[in-house]
Amino acid sequence: MGMCKPSGGIENRIGKLGSLPRKSTPNTRIDLYNDKEELIQQRWYGPDGWVIHNRDYNHGYPRPHDHYWTWNDIKGPQRCEDHCNVDNSFC
């Protein structure tokens, strides 16, 4: 799966932070925009359709930052709380 242009495509949605699903079409990315058409989040999905990575924009943190997701056998994918520097392998 190419992280910049996922093989399953890129979907654009309008909504609020927290509205993207944890599971979607495999090998895709969803770009989330607010009602002012500003990009507020990107979410990448792996080959099994589960979320693997987030990039957050403009929500109180001074710069774009990334969150990784880890697998929990009881709860499924869980977002790491730490703000990470932007990972350039995800564009």
ROLO-179659 format. One record per atom (N, C-alpha, C): x, y, z. Coordinates in steps of 0.05 Angstrom, whole numbers, plus 5000, padded with zeros to 4 digits. Example, Ala and Ser with C-alpha at 12.3 -4.5 7.8 and 13.67 -1.06 7.14 Angstrom:
% ROLO-179659
526448865156;524649105156;526449345156;525749555142;527349795143;525850015157;
END
This chain:
% ROLO-179659
501749765000;500050005000;501850255000;501450424981;502950674980;501550865000;503050985017;501851155038;501051435026;502451525006;501751784994;499251764977;499051564961;496751514944;495851224949;494251174969;493450904975;492150774951;492650514948;491650364925;488550354924;487350384947;484350374948;483150654944;484750854942;483851124937;483651304961;482751554956;482451754977;479651854976;478351864999;475651965001;475652225017;474152425008;473852675022;471152675037;471152765062;468752785078;468653055092;466353145098;465953385115;464853285142;465953375164;465053295190;466753415212;466653295236;468053395259;470153185268;472153285282;474153095293;472652895310;473552645307;472352425321;470152285305;469552385281;467352265266;468252045246;470852015243;471751815224;471651535236;470951335220;470851055231;473550945236;473650745253;476150595258;476650385236;474550315222;474850115200;473450225175;474850195152;473750285127;474750105105;474550195081;475550045057;478550005060;479549755056;482349705058;484049875039;486449945049;488450095034;487350365023;485950515041;484950775033;485750985053;485151235046;485451455064;482951625063;482151725086;479851915086;480952185095;480352395080;481152665087;478552795098;478752895122;476453015136;476753315136;474553455126;474453745125;472253845143;472654085155;470554195171;468554345152;466554465163;464454595147;465554845133;467954935139;469255155125;471155055103;470954795098;472654655078;475654665084;476354675110;479154665119;479754375126;482054275117;482954005123;483553995153;482253815167;482653795196;483853525204;483553315188;484753055195;484952885170;487052715170;487252495150;487552235165;486252025155;486451765168;487051555147;489051395152;489951175134;488950915145;488050735126;487150465133;488850255120;489450045135;491249835125;489849625108;491249415101;490149205083;487749065095;487449065121;485148935134;482849135138;483249385131;481149585134;481149735160;482849645179;483049785205;484950025203;484250235218;485950475219;488750405228;490650545215;493550505223;494850765230;493750995221;495151245224;493251485221;493651695237;492251945235;494152175232;493352385218;494652635218;492552845225;493152995246;491253205256;492353475249;490453655242;491153935235;489454125251;490554345260;489054575270;486854505290;487554375312;485554345333;486854395361;488154615363;489254695389;492154615393;493254445377;496054375378;497454545357;499754655362;500854865345;501654785316;501754535310;502654455283;501354185277;501354115251;500453845245;502053635260;500653425268;502053215283;500652945277;502052735282;501152465276;500452305301;498752115297;498151915318;498251645305;499551455317;499651185308;497451025323;496650805311;494650635324;495950365329;495350245352;496349985359;494049795363;494549535360;492449345363;492249245392;489749235402;489149125428;487248895424;487948655432;486348415427;483548435438;483048595458;480448615470;478848845458;480149075454;478749315445;479149375415;480849235402;481449295374;483449515372;483449675350;485449885347;485150105367;487350195379;487350415398;489350625390;488450875390;490151095382;492151155404;494651175397;496751265416;496251555423;496351625448;495751895457;498052095450;500451995448;502752165443;502452305416;503152565416;503352715391;506052655379;506152565355;508652495341;509252705320;511752745314;512452915291;511252785266;510752945246;509652855221;511552645209;510452415202;511952195189;511752235159;513952295147;513952355118;513352125100;513151875111;512351655094;509351655089;507951805106;505051865102;504852145091;503852185067;503752455056;500852555052;
END
